Amino acid sequence: MRSGRWKYLRSLNRYVWPVPLDAESLPRAMGKKQLGNRAPLLYDLSVDPGENYNVIATYPDVAEKMRGLLVEWERWAKKNPRGFLV
């Protein structure tokens, strides 16, 4: 999910590039050992548009707020999956 300068990912598909730069050395073969359990992720796109550095440890309050917004949106989308209701 994206909100202003922040991008929050609750989970990561480890078979999709790019590999975060704070992971182990670039792997010879993608797999759990290289990326492990890295979720959730938070990126500050104003200083890191390439989404290379997870800043969730630095801004846990922002991550928690965004997680709450995501949960709220999921509840709304479940009630209104096509977005027709206002």
Backbone as CSV, one residue per row, in Angstrom:
resi,resn,N_x,N_y,N_z,CA_x,CA_y,CA_z,C_x,C_y,C_z
1,MET,0.835,-1.163,0.000,0.000,0.000,0.000,0.884,1.230,0.000
2,ARG,0.387,2.280,-0.582,1.154,3.514,-0.711,0.383,4.660,-0.080
3,SER,1.067,5.493,0.682,0.470,6.680,1.283,1.531,7.769,1.336
4,GLY,1.367,8.769,0.480,2.351,9.849,0.424,3.728,9.317,0.072
5,ARG,4.691,9.602,0.925,6.070,9.174,0.647,6.344,7.742,1.093
6,TRP,5.379,7.106,1.766,5.594,5.782,2.350,4.985,4.677,1.500
7,LYS,5.655,3.541,1.473,5.136,2.333,0.836,5.292,1.196,1.831
8,TYR,4.189,0.502,2.112,4.151,-0.572,3.099,3.784,-1.870,2.397
9,LEU,4.547,-2.914,2.652,4.251,-4.238,2.102,4.101,-5.214,3.262
10,ARG,2.942,-5.826,3.341,2.699,-6.774,4.421,3.429,-8.088,4.178
11,SER,3.562,-8.459,2.915,4.294,-9.676,2.589,5.114,-9.436,1.329
12,LEU,6.053,-10.325,1.095,6.971,-10.170,-0.026,7.017,-11.457,-0.819
13,ASN,6.831,-11.346,-2.123,6.989,-12.490,-2.999,8.465,-12.574,-3.351
14,ARG,9.168,-13.529,-2.769,10.617,-13.566,-2.924,11.074,-13.991,-4.308
15,TYR,10.155,-14.268,-5.191,10.520,-14.639,-6.555,10.381,-13.471,-7.520
16,VAL,10.227,-12.283,-6.981,10.093,-11.086,-7.811,11.296,-10.185,-7.559
17,TRP,11.879,-9.645,-8.602,12.987,-8.709,-8.476,12.432,-7.329,-8.232
18,PRO,13.150,-6.391,-7.673,14.556,-6.478,-7.296,14.730,-7.094,-5.904
19,VAL,15.907,-7.600,-5.661,16.261,-8.122,-4.349,16.669,-6.934,-3.478
20,PRO,16.103,-6.781,-2.269,16.511,-5.669,-1.413,18.011,-5.684,-1.149
21,LEU,18.628,-4.507,-1.135,20.069,-4.422,-0.952,20.512,-4.791,0.454
22,ASP,19.595,-4.755,1.422,19.983,-5.129,2.769,19.846,-6.638,3.008
23,ALA,19.566,-7.409,1.957,19.525,-8.869,2.059,20.957,-9.394,1.947
24,GLU,21.107,-10.708,2.067,22.433,-11.299,1.891,22.940,-10.980,0.493
25,SER,24.174,-11.318,0.220,24.727,-11.074,-1.117,23.777,-11.608,-2.174
26,LEU,23.790,-10.974,-3.336,22.882,-11.410,-4.395,22.979,-12.918,-4.572
27,PRO,21.855,-13.583,-4.527,21.856,-15.046,-4.551,22.153,-15.622,-5.932
28,ARG,22.737,-16.820,-5.925,22.913,-17.560,-7.179,21.561,-18.117,-7.612
29,ALA,20.755,-18.499,-6.655,19.407,-18.994,-6.937,18.475,-18.425,-5.872
30,MET,17.365,-17.876,-6.301,16.440,-17.273,-5.344,15.887,-18.343,-4.415
31,GLY,15.643,-17.969,-3.173,15.085,-18.903,-2.221,14.924,-18.272,-0.864
32,LYS,14.336,-19.000,0.058,14.041,-18.470,1.386,15.298,-18.081,2.148
33,LYS,16.407,-18.784,1.955,17.633,-18.463,2.685,18.086,-17.031,2.401
34,GLN,17.937,-16.588,1.167,18.397,-15.258,0.801,17.508,-14.167,1.385
35,LEU,16.200,-14.351,1.338,15.310,-13.293,1.778,14.660,-13.577,3.119
36,GLY,14.534,-14.833,3.489,13.982,-15.173,4.793,12.610,-14.568,5.033
37,ASN,12.281,-14.365,6.269,11.010,-13.767,6.640,11.228,-12.272,6.811
38,ARG,11.065,-11.507,5.762,11.413,-10.091,5.766,10.194,-9.187,5.899
39,ALA,9.024,-9.733,6.024,7.822,-8.912,6.052,7.460,-8.553,7.482
40,PRO,6.827,-7.453,7.705,6.446,-6.434,6.730,7.613,-5.508,6.387
41,LEU,7.431,-4.775,5.302,8.460,-3.855,4.818,7.893,-2.438,4.750
42,LEU,8.739,-1.466,5.009,8.348,-0.058,4.900,9.466,0.678,4.177
43,TYR,9.088,1.423,3.133,10.064,2.192,2.366,9.673,3.664,2.364
44,ASP,10.668,4.534,2.470,10.471,5.975,2.348,10.859,6.338,0.918
45,LEU,9.861,6.476,0.058,10.128,6.684,-1.366,10.698,8.063,-1.679
46,SER,10.622,9.003,-0.741,11.190,10.332,-0.996,12.718,10.285,-1.009
47,VAL,13.305,9.349,-0.287,14.765,9.223,-0.264,15.254,7.904,-0.856
48,ASP,14.345,6.961,-1.067,14.709,5.634,-1.579,13.683,5.164,-2.606
49,PRO,13.632,5.819,-3.777,12.624,5.443,-4.775,12.823,4.036,-5.338
50,GLY,14.005,3.480,-5.187,14.262,2.126,-5.672,13.844,1.041,-4.696
51,GLU,13.313,1.430,-3.543,12.842,0.499,-2.510,13.925,-0.505,-2.121
52,ASN,15.085,0.014,-1.771,16.214,-0.844,-1.427,16.422,-1.025,0.075
53,TYR,15.952,-0.075,0.885,16.241,-0.113,2.315,14.954,-0.105,3.139
54,ASN,14.732,-1.186,3.864,13.577,-1.329,4.721,13.794,-0.468,5.970
55,VAL,12.900,0.500,6.210,13.065,1.413,7.344,12.025,1.169,8.436
56,ILE,11.468,-0.024,8.487,10.420,-0.315,9.463,10.926,-0.216,10.899
57,ALA,12.182,-0.541,11.137,12.733,-0.440,12.491,12.899,1.020,12.916
58,THR,13.097,1.900,11.959,13.273,3.325,12.249,11.936,4.034,12.438
59,TYR,10.903,3.600,11.718,9.596,4.243,11.758,8.485,3.233,12.076
60,PRO,8.522,2.585,13.233,7.497,1.589,13.547,6.097,2.189,13.669
61,ASP,6.002,3.454,14.082,4.697,4.100,14.207,4.038,4.295,12.843
62,VAL,4.823,4.652,11.837,4.294,4.809,10.480,3.823,3.450,9.958
63,ALA,4.608,2.409,10.192,4.248,1.068,9.737,2.954,0.598,10.388
64,GLU,2.804,0.850,11.666,1.586,0.430,12.373,0.370,1.193,11.856
65,LYS,0.528,2.484,11.594,-0.575,3.274,11.044,-0.977,2.747,9.668
66,MET,0.005,2.445,8.844,-0.292,1.946,7.502,-0.910,0.551,7.549
67,ARG,-0.468,-0.279,8.488,-1.072,-1.604,8.641,-2.546,-1.454,9.009
68,GLY,-2.840,-0.522,9.902,-4.225,-0.268,10.278,-5.067,0.202,9.108
69,LEU,-4.512,1.087,8.287,-5.226,1.557,7.102,-5.479,0.425,6.121
70,LEU,-4.517,-0.467,5.986,-4.666,-1.609,5.081,-5.770,-2.547,5.575
71,VAL,-5.789,-2.822,6.866,-6.832,-3.677,7.440,-8.202,-3.034,7.248
72,GLU,-8.286,-1.728,7.485,-9.547,-1.000,7.286,-9.999,-1.085,5.833
73,TRP,-9.081,-0.903,4.883,-9.428,-0.992,3.464,-9.891,-2.396,3.099
74,GLU,-9.228,-3.425,3.643,-9.634,-4.800,3.356,-11.059,-5.072,3.840
75,ARG,-11.413,-4.552,5.006,-12.787,-4.717,5.506,-13.780,-4.056,4.560
76,TRP,-13.462,-2.839,4.132,-14.334,-2.122,3.205,-14.455,-2.877,1.881
77,ALA,-13.333,-3.356,1.350,-13.341,-4.053,0.065,-14.101,-5.373,0.141
78,LYS,-14.085,-6.012,1.285,-14.821,-7.272,1.443,-16.328,-7.005,1.392
79,LYS,-16.767,-5.887,1.966,-18.176,-5.528,1.947,-18.605,-4.986,0.579
80,ASN,-17.674,-4.383,-0.136,-17.954,-3.696,-1.385,-16.892,-4.053,-2.427
81,PRO,-16.826,-5.325,-2.854,-15.707,-5.763,-3.692,-15.571,-5.059,-5.037
82,ARG,-16.664,-4.589,-5.601,-16.560,-3.932,-6.907,-16.507,-2.411,-6.800
83,GLY,-16.691,-1.885,-5.604,-16.599,-0.447,-5.400,-17.802,0.332,-5.845
84,PHE,-18.944,-0.339,-6.037,-20.135,0.342,-6.511,-20.851,1.111,-5.407
85,LEU,-20.781,0.602,-4.176,-21.462,1.252,-3.058,-20.670,2.458,-2.586
86,VAL,-21.375,3.484,-2.206,-20.706,4.692,-1.710,-20.978,4.890,-0.255
